[in-house]
Amino acid sequence: MSVRVRMAPSPTGYLHVGTGRAALYNWLYARHTGGTFIVRIDDTDLERSTKEFEDEILASFRWLGLDWDEGVEVGGPHGTYRQSDRIDYYASIAHRLVDEGHAYFDNRPTEELEELRRKAQKEGKHPGHYIRRPSTEASEGVIRLSVPQDGPVEFSDVVRGDMSFAAADVDDFIILRSNGTPTYHLASTVDDIDYEITHVARGEDLLPSTPKHIVLTKALGAEEPTYAHLPLLFGTDGKKLSKRHGATAVTDFREAGYLPDAMFNYLANLGWSLDSETTIFTRDKAVAAFDLTDVSKNPAAFDVAKLDWMNGEYVRAMDPERFADLVRPQVESSLGRALTRGEFDTFSAIAPLVQERTRLLPEAGDQVVFLFEEFEAYDDTSWNKVMTKDGVAETLAAANEALGDLGDWDIPAIESALRALPELLGIGAGKAFQPIRIAVTGSSVSPPLFESIAALGRERTLQRLERATNQLA
Ligand code: GLU
């Protein structure tokens, strides 16, 4: 039987990185097995679901490189892949379950039900023992499923192994609300059956729902899918990943300038590995090797520092021309204007050096803006650390002299002129070069000094040395 897996996002918020990873594992499994990846929208919560969130979630899937074969926007043999289109249909199924004796109407207040539950518990009976009502009674209120009271609900989870839930823990749960809308349990289970889902791979937070889905599937006369519950993501402090840890939405990472390939690689690697030593791998390699059975059941830590490192690896591995093209719009947006042809050539020449020092693309833009416009102010930290020391004025004066007299304005000439300074001034190289760097680029974080000065040109370099000297006074 061909594999059919699904992601069923609720459009009530942005795509959380944990859900992004679940999507990625479903996609990998579909691609690995030559199966079908389906995206349906779980929007039965009509009040909280929005089109904006739906668009964001789908855009995030696409940004991660996850394409789907059936579902919203792409269509497929099942017509609609949106739960809000099927509300009446779910209601008819709930009524059918009542007719068949698998479910019943219930309009009793919660307190009364709680009392009956307590009574059952005291007598060591299943909660349904007192709660359950015959299907034939009053067609009002919610509809509850009559959950079988004999024996535990058992299944074998691909990630977590054999699972067993005591029957008493699976209450007669609501499948249809009194306003006629389905609960998540009903809509999700009906969809998984109708769309012939073979494997349900989803976050471990949904594990308590699974026995309910299993008994409901049986009541509907269908065969249950294989389940794989994926471990949740934690912050580096061991707590469940939440907004407290910083960005948690895939969109945030996209906007912060992370590369989709790096994000894909990082998420894939959280709880699954290609082999025991490879951390950096392509989508194709992951597709070739991926199996749900290899997903670890241990919680994985989402560590932004590692993601940054990995992003840097991808940045450095990039073709330099592509790098320059990707960074160009960022430089232009900082400048508020387009780069001229000559400026782009200047930038392209220095770009490979910037590429080596970049983890996130926006950092690259920030590093080169000094080439094209006068910076407003010096970076505070850099200035306070370096420019307030003794001897800075002498260093800048010496640099001014060495560069002012220079014949050819090229990297070797600039380098040899400046390399003579430390000895001349009787100070170390760092002490000599740091003030020059800050004077010329505005910050102690910049592309390499000699190349930066060569790219900036003589006139502007000398002007900036003067500007910094004036600021010292
Ligand atoms: N709409 C549910 C969620 O976003 C889907 C759960 C499932 O995969 O069954 O949590």
Residues whose N, C-alpha, C, O or C-beta is under 5 A from the ligand:
A	BS01	LIG	A8 P9 S10 D42 S188 R202
